[in-house]
Each structure stands twice: as C-alpha cells, then as structure tokens.
C-alpha cells in the first residue's frame, strides 16, 4: 500500500487566496476609465447587431471608440508619470 500524503507542507491560505494589496487596488482604479469605455464600446456594438445598421449606430460606435482611445491615452500618460526614475 502506498501512503498518500499532502504535497504542500502547509494547507492554509495560499498566495492566491489573499485580499488585494493597496497597490493592486490603485492599479485597478487607474484602469477603470479604460474598462468603462471598453464596456460602452461593447454595448454600442451589441446594439448595432440587434437590428439593421444605421447612421446613429455608426456614430455611437465611433464615439465609443474615441472614448476608448482617449481613456487608454490618459492611462498610459498616468502610468508614465508614476514610473520611478522617469521624468515627465
């Protein structure tokens, strides 16, 4: 008979079972405008799929794409300003 034992020495909270750190929460907060803009773009694309495409849908999608690009640009600029050793 082969003895089956625990592979890990400690069977408690793993690294993945912890709460997010303050730095991780800050990073999520910095990315939220991009996430919201991408969700808005996805919503506009879903609405356009629901019926025959028209000019209003095209404008809505263009506007949402511009918001995504602007949010990504703002996030990239913010990330550049936060990198230690890099002067803005």
C-alpha positions as CSV (number, residue, x, y, z in Angstrom):
1,X,0.0,0.0,0.0
2,X,1.3,3.4,-1.0
3,X,0.9,6.2,1.6
4,X,-0.7,9.3,0.1
5,X,0.4,12.5,1.9
6,X,-0.1,16.2,1.4
7,X,2.1,17.6,-1.2
8,X,2.3,21.0,0.4
9,X,3.7,21.5,3.9
10,X,1.0,24.0,4.9
11,X,-2.6,23.7,3.8
12,X,-3.7,27.2,4.7
13,X,-4.3,30.3,2.8
14,X,-2.4,30.3,-0.5
15,X,-0.9,33.4,-2.2
16,X,-4.0,33.4,-4.5
17,X,-6.4,33.4,-1.5
18,X,-5.4,36.8,-0.1
19,X,-7.1,40.2,-0.4
20,X,-5.7,42.6,-3.0
21,X,-3.0,44.9,-1.8
22,X,-3.3,48.7,-1.8
23,X,-1.0,48.9,-4.9
24,X,-3.2,46.4,-6.7
25,X,-6.4,48.3,-5.8
26,X,-4.7,51.5,-7.0
27,X,-3.8,49.9,-10.3
28,X,-7.4,48.7,-10.8
29,X,-8.7,52.2,-10.0
30,X,-6.4,53.7,-12.6
31,X,-7.6,51.2,-15.3
32,X,-11.3,51.7,-14.5
33,X,-11.9,54.5,-17.1
34,X,-10.5,52.2,-19.8
35,X,-12.7,49.3,-18.7
36,X,-15.8,51.5,-18.6
37,X,-15.0,52.9,-22.1
38,X,-14.5,49.4,-23.5
39,X,-17.8,48.2,-21.9
40,X,-19.5,51.2,-23.6
41,X,-18.0,50.3,-26.9
42,X,-19.1,46.7,-26.5
43,X,-22.6,47.9,-25.6
44,X,-22.7,50.0,-28.8
45,X,-21.6,47.1,-30.9
46,X,-24.2,44.8,-29.4
47,X,-26.9,47.3,-30.0
48,X,-25.8,47.6,-33.7
49,X,-26.0,43.8,-34.0
50,X,-29.6,43.8,-32.8
51,X,-31.1,45.5,-35.8
52,X,-30.2,46.9,-39.2
53,X,-27.3,49.2,-39.1
54,X,-28.0,52.9,-39.4
55,X,-26.1,56.2,-39.1
56,X,-27.0,56.6,-35.4
57,X,-25.3,53.2,-34.6
58,X,-22.3,54.1,-36.6
59,X,-21.9,57.4,-34.7
60,X,-22.4,55.7,-31.4
61,X,-19.7,53.2,-32.2
62,X,-17.3,55.9,-33.4
63,X,-17.9,57.9,-30.3
64,X,-17.3,54.9,-28.1
65,X,-14.1,54.1,-30.0
66,X,-12.8,57.6,-29.4
67,X,-13.6,57.3,-25.7
68,X,-11.6,54.1,-25.5
69,X,-8.6,55.7,-27.3
70,X,-8.8,58.7,-25.0
71,X,-9.0,56.6,-21.9
72,X,-6.1,54.4,-23.0
73,X,-4.0,57.5,-23.7
74,X,-4.8,59.0,-20.3
75,X,-4.0,55.7,-18.6
76,X,-0.7,55.5,-20.5
77,X,0.2,59.1,-19.6
78,X,-0.7,58.4,-15.9
79,X,1.4,55.2,-15.9
80,X,4.4,57.1,-17.4
81,X,4.1,59.8,-14.7
82,X,4.1,57.1,-12.0
83,X,7.2,55.2,-13.1
84,X,10.0,56.0,-10.6
85,X,13.1,57.4,-12.3
86,X,11.2,58.7,-15.3
87,X,10.8,62.4,-15.5
88,X,7.8,63.9,-17.3
